[in-house]
């Protein structure tokens, strides 16, 4: 059963404090959210509103130097204090200016349509983040990093925005309508699209937002009813205060039409795809890589999907490759 929000109550996100991410069994191995560098809270315009982000500067930052700069987006419904912030901080440790953002309608960013999934809006936010970074005198070039769903979202921005000088995706979700139909079935797709349209009509008429759980193992009404330990664990993503385990029902249609595969053929910027057999839908990652039009590298790693979110060694190895990629491409 869905719950309800109103646009009046959630016109902008609630204030958020810095979150502490636990690293599972690797507590002795320090990663960024548990240490330096500390981020700066920033905001900038996007569309008809603004986006809030956490900006991480390289350790020993010298304002007279120029650094590669990267905007970072995380998984579906995530906020900037989760895996996006973890990677942003790790990139800063490796000499890259990194900006982890809350997409509009999530976290601290503005938006009346709270928890609403919209790839066009998200791509616009990523481009706005690059415009913000490009204005800095200490930036040599700008690029995008996407974790999980944002690994697909960055394809939308990179296909059109000349400010995207390079991209990287780790454990990316690279959907397409035919894949969603094969995975979920035509009947379920049709039913959820109908529910989505009805929820949109209800919102337009009343301002009420119908909500379902985003991650809930065994709950067939949730967006993900499969393994969701990262989100269920209060010492991991589930314990990040600004995050809401909610999905706006009117976003079903947009989510089911998520199609980064169709965008990849227009991406000519140097690209790095990091994935594994244990991450979500490895064949789709290979398909996205194959469609990319520019210089590209596919690194096949080891680890389960959520290991790429906050496992110390998995994140460290991924960040090493990602930082090297951006330092080379955005120098």
C-alpha positions as CSV (number, residue, x, y, z in Angstrom):
1,X,0.0,0.0,0.0
2,X,1.3,3.4,-0.9
3,X,1.6,6.4,1.5
4,X,1.2,10.0,0.6
5,X,3.2,13.2,0.7
6,X,2.1,16.7,-0.3
7,X,4.1,19.1,-2.4
8,X,3.5,21.9,0.2
9,X,5.2,19.9,3.0
10,X,8.2,19.0,0.9
11,X,8.9,21.9,-1.4
12,X,12.6,21.6,-0.5
13,X,14.5,18.9,1.3
14,X,14.9,18.9,5.0
15,X,18.3,20.1,6.4
16,X,20.9,17.4,6.4
17,X,23.8,16.8,8.6
18,X,27.0,15.0,7.5
19,X,26.5,11.3,7.5
20,X,28.9,8.6,8.7
21,X,29.1,5.5,6.6
22,X,30.2,2.3,8.2
23,X,32.5,0.1,6.1
24,X,31.2,-3.3,7.3
25,X,34.0,-5.6,8.3
26,X,36.7,-3.1,7.2
27,X,36.3,-0.7,10.1
28,X,40.1,-0.4,10.5
29,X,40.4,0.8,6.9
30,X,39.6,4.4,6.8
31,X,37.6,5.8,3.9
32,X,36.6,9.4,3.3
33,X,33.3,9.7,5.0
34,X,35.0,8.7,8.3
35,X,37.9,11.1,7.9
36,X,39.4,14.0,5.9
37,X,38.9,15.7,3.5
38,X,35.7,17.4,4.8
39,X,33.3,18.7,2.2
40,X,32.0,22.2,1.6
41,X,28.3,22.5,1.2
42,X,27.5,24.4,-2.0
43,X,24.4,25.1,-4.1
44,X,23.8,26.3,-7.7
45,X,20.9,26.8,-10.1
46,X,19.4,24.0,-12.2
47,X,16.2,24.2,-14.2
48,X,13.6,26.1,-12.3
49,X,15.3,25.5,-8.9
50,X,18.6,24.7,-7.3
51,X,20.8,21.7,-6.5
52,X,22.7,21.2,-3.2
53,X,26.0,19.4,-3.2
54,X,29.1,18.5,-1.1
55,X,32.3,19.7,-2.7
56,X,35.5,17.9,-1.9
57,X,38.8,19.6,-2.6
58,X,42.1,17.6,-3.0
59,X,44.2,17.4,0.1
60,X,46.8,20.2,0.1
61,X,44.6,22.0,-2.4
62,X,46.5,24.9,-4.1
63,X,44.2,27.5,-5.6
64,X,46.9,28.5,-8.1
65,X,46.8,25.1,-9.6
66,X,44.3,23.5,-11.9
67,X,42.7,20.1,-11.2
68,X,40.3,17.8,-13.0
69,X,36.8,18.2,-11.6
70,X,34.0,15.7,-11.5
71,X,30.3,15.7,-10.6
72,X,29.1,12.5,-8.9
73,X,25.7,10.9,-8.7
74,X,24.6,7.8,-6.8
75,X,22.0,5.1,-6.8
76,X,18.2,5.3,-7.2
77,X,16.8,7.5,-4.4
78,X,20.3,8.1,-2.9
79,X,21.5,11.3,-1.4
80,X,24.9,13.0,-1.5
81,X,26.0,11.6,1.8
82,X,25.9,8.0,0.6
83,X,28.0,6.3,-2.1
84,X,28.3,9.4,-4.2
85,X,30.0,11.3,-1.3
86,X,32.2,8.3,-0.5
87,X,33.6,8.3,-4.1
88,X,33.8,12.1,-4.2
89,X,36.0,12.1,-1.1
90,X,38.1,9.3,-2.4
91,X,38.7,11.1,-5.7
92,X,39.7,14.3,-3.8
93,X,42.3,12.2,-2.0
94,X,43.7,11.3,-5.4
95,X,43.9,14.9,-6.7
96,X,40.5,15.4,-8.3
97,X,38.0,18.1,-7.3
98,X,34.7,16.2,-6.8
99,X,31.1,17.3,-6.2
100,X,28.5,14.8,-4.9
101,X,25.0,16.1,-5.5
102,X,21.4,15.7,-4.4
103,X,19.4,15.6,-7.6
104,X,16.4,17.9,-7.5
105,X,13.4,16.3,-5.5
106,X,15.9,14.4,-3.3
107,X,17.8,15.3,-0.1
108,X,18.5,19.0,0.4
109,X,17.9,20.0,-3.2
110,X,14.7,21.9,-4.2
111,X,11.7,20.2,-5.8
112,X,8.0,19.8,-5.1
113,X,7.8,16.4,-6.6
114,X,9.7,14.6,-3.8
115,X,11.3,11.2,-4.6
116,X,10.3,11.5,-8.2
117,X,12.4,9.7,-10.8
118,X,13.1,11.7,-13.9
119,X,16.2,11.2,-16.0
120,X,15.8,14.4,-18.0
121,X,15.8,16.4,-14.8
122,X,18.7,14.4,-13.4
123,X,20.8,14.9,-16.6
124,X,20.0,18.7,-16.3
125,X,21.3,18.7,-12.8
126,X,24.5,17.0,-13.8
127,X,25.1,19.5,-16.5
128,X,24.4,22.3,-14.0
129,X,27.0,20.8,-11.7
130,X,29.5,20.9,-14.5
131,X,28.7,24.5,-15.3
132,X,29.3,25.3,-11.6
133,X,32.6,23.5,-11.5
134,X,33.8,25.0,-14.8
135,X,33.5,28.5,-13.4
136,X,36.2,27.7,-10.8
137,X,39.7,29.1,-11.7
138,X,41.3,25.9,-10.3
139,X,39.5,23.5,-12.8
140,X,41.3,22.1,-15.9
141,X,38.4,20.0,-17.2
142,X,35.1,18.6,-16.1
143,X,33.6,15.1,-16.2
144,X,30.9,12.8,-14.6
145,X,31.0,9.8,-12.4
146,X,27.9,7.6,-11.9
147,X,27.4,4.9,-9.3
148,X,24.6,2.3,-10.0
149,X,21.6,4.1,-11.5
150,X,23.7,7.3,-12.1
151,X,26.0,5.1,-14.2
152,X,23.2,5.2,-16.7
153,X,22.1,8.7,-16.0
154,X,25.4,10.2,-16.9
155,X,24.9,8.8,-20.4
156,X,22.0,11.2,-20.9
157,X,24.1,14.2,-20.0
158,X,27.2,13.0,-21.8
159,X,25.3,12.4,-25.0
160,X,24.4,16.2,-25.3
161,X,26.7,18.3,-23.0
162,X,30.0,19.4,-24.4
163,X,31.2,20.2,-20.9
164,X,31.4,16.4,-20.3
165,X,35.1,15.8,-21.0
166,X,35.1,12.3,-19.6
167,X,32.8,9.8,-17.9
168,X,33.2,6.8,-15.5
169,X,30.6,4.4,-14.2
170,X,31.0,1.9,-11.4
171,X,28.5,-0.9,-10.9
172,X,26.3,1.0,-13.3
173,X,22.6,0.2,-14.0
174,X,22.2,0.3,-17.7
175,X,18.5,-0.4,-18.4
176,X,16.4,-0.2,-21.5
177,X,12.7,-0.8,-22.1
178,X,13.2,-4.2,-23.7
179,X,15.3,-5.3,-20.8
180,X,12.8,-4.1,-18.2
181,X,10.0,-5.9,-20.1
182,X,12.0,-9.1,-20.1
183,X,12.8,-8.8,-16.4
184,X,9.4,-7.7,-15.1
185,X,7.0,-9.0,-17.8
186,X,4.6,-7.1,-20.0
187,X,1.6,-7.3,-17.6
188,X,3.6,-5.8,-14.7
189,X,5.0,-3.1,-16.9
190,X,1.5,-2.1,-18.2
191,X,0.0,-2.2,-14.7
192,X,2.8,0.0,-13.2
193,X,2.6,2.5,-16.0
194,X,-1.2,2.8,-15.5
195,X,-0.7,3.3,-11.8
196,X,2.0,5.9,-12.6
197,X,-0.3,7.9,-14.8
198,X,-3.0,7.8,-12.2
199,X,-0.6,9.0,-9.6
200,X,0.5,11.9,-11.8
201,X,-3.1,12.9,-12.4
202,X,-3.7,12.9,-8.6
203,X,-0.6,15.0,-8.0
204,X,-1.6,17.5,-10.7
205,X,-5.0,17.9,-9.3
206,X,-4.4,17.8,-5.5
207,X,-0.6,18.1,-4.9
208,X,-0.6,14.7,-3.2
209,X,2.3,12.3,-3.9
210,X,1.6,8.6,-3.7
211,X,4.7,6.8,-2.3
212,X,5.9,3.2,-2.3
213,X,8.9,1.7,-0.6
214,X,12.0,1.9,-2.8
215,X,13.9,-1.1,-1.2
216,X,12.2,-3.9,0.7
217,X,13.1,-7.5,0.3
218,X,10.1,-9.7,-0.5
219,X,7.7,-6.7,-1.0
220,X,6.5,-7.0,-4.6
221,X,5.2,-3.4,-4.5
222,X,8.7,-2.0,-3.8
223,X,10.9,-0.8,-6.6
224,X,13.5,-3.5,-5.5
225,X,12.1,-6.6,-3.8
226,X,15.4,-8.4,-4.1
227,X,18.6,-8.2,-2.0
228,X,18.8,-4.7,-0.5
229,X,21.2,-5.2,2.4
230,X,22.9,-1.9,1.9
231,X,19.6,0.0,2.4
232,X,18.3,-2.2,5.2
233,X,21.4,-1.9,7.3
234,X,21.4,1.1,9.6
235,X,25.2,1.0,9.8
236,X,25.4,1.5,6.0
237,X,23.1,3.4,3.7
238,X,20.0,2.8,5.7
239,X,21.5,4.9,8.5
240,X,22.1,8.0,6.5
241,X,19.6,10.5,7.9
242,X,18.8,12.5,4.8
243,X,17.9,9.4,2.8
244,X,14.3,8.3,2.4
245,X,13.4,4.8,1.5
246,X,10.6,6.1,-0.8
247,X,9.7,6.2,-4.4
248,X,7.1,8.5,-6.0
249,X,4.6,6.2,-7.8
250,X,4.2,8.7,-10.6
251,X,7.8,8.1,-11.4
252,X,7.2,4.5,-12.5
253,X,6.6,5.3,-16.1
254,X,9.8,7.3,-16.4
255,X,11.8,4.7,-14.5
256,X,10.5,1.9,-16.8
257,X,11.5,3.9,-19.8
258,X,15.1,4.5,-18.5
259,X,17.3,3.9,-21.5
260,X,21.0,4.7,-21.2
261,X,21.8,2.1,-23.8
262,X,20.2,4.3,-26.5
263,X,22.2,7.3,-25.3
264,X,25.6,5.5,-25.2
265,X,26.0,5.6,-29.0
266,X,26.1,9.5,-28.8
267,X,28.7,9.5,-26.0
268,X,32.1,10.4,-27.5
269,X,33.9,11.5,-24.3
270,X,36.6,9.1,-23.0
271,X,34.8,6.5,-20.8
272,X,35.6,4.0,-18.1
273,X,33.2,1.3,-17.1
274,X,33.9,-0.7,-14.0
275,X,31.7,-3.7,-13.3
276,X,31.7,-7.3,-12.2
277,X,29.9,-10.6,-12.5
278,X,28.5,-10.0,-9.1
279,X,27.2,-6.5,-9.8
280,X,23.7,-5.8,-11.2
281,X,23.1,-7.0,-14.8
282,X,26.6,-7.5,-16.1
283,X,25.4,-8.2,-19.7
284,X,23.8,-4.7,-19.8
285,X,27.1,-3.2,-18.7
286,X,28.9,-5.0,-21.5
287,X,26.2,-3.8,-23.9
288,X,26.6,-0.1,-22.8
289,X,30.3,-0.4,-23.2
290,X,30.0,-1.8,-26.7
291,X,27.7,1.1,-27.7
292,X,30.0,3.9,-26.6
293,X,31.3,5.9,-29.5
294,X,34.5,7.3,-28.1
295,X,37.7,6.1,-26.4
296,X,36.7,3.5,-23.8
297,X,38.0,1.1,-21.2
298,X,36.1,-1.8,-19.6
299,X,37.5,-3.0,-16.3
300,X,36.1,-6.2,-15.0
301,X,36.5,-6.3,-11.2
302,X,35.5,-8.6,-8.4
303,X,32.8,-8.1,-5.8
304,X,29.1,-8.0,-5.3
305,X,27.0,-5.1,-6.3
306,X,26.9,-3.4,-2.9
307,X,30.6,-3.9,-2.4
308,X,31.1,-1.1,-4.9
309,X,29.1,1.2,-2.6
310,X,31.1,1.0,0.6
311,X,33.4,-1.9,0.9
312,X,36.8,-0.4,1.7
313,X,39.0,-2.4,-0.7
314,X,36.5,-2.5,-3.6
315,X,35.9,1.3,-3.4
316,X,39.7,1.9,-3.0
317,X,40.5,-0.1,-6.1
318,X,37.7,1.5,-8.1
319,X,38.7,5.0,-7.0
320,X,42.3,4.4,-8.0
321,X,41.3,3.6,-11.6
322,X,38.6,6.3,-11.8
323,X,41.0,9.0,-10.6
324,X,43.7,8.0,-13.0
325,X,41.1,8.0,-15.8
326,X,40.0,11.6,-15.0
327,X,43.5,12.9,-14.4
328,X,44.5,11.7,-17.9
329,X,41.4,12.8,-19.7
330,X,40.8,16.1,-18.0
331,X,44.3,17.4,-17.6
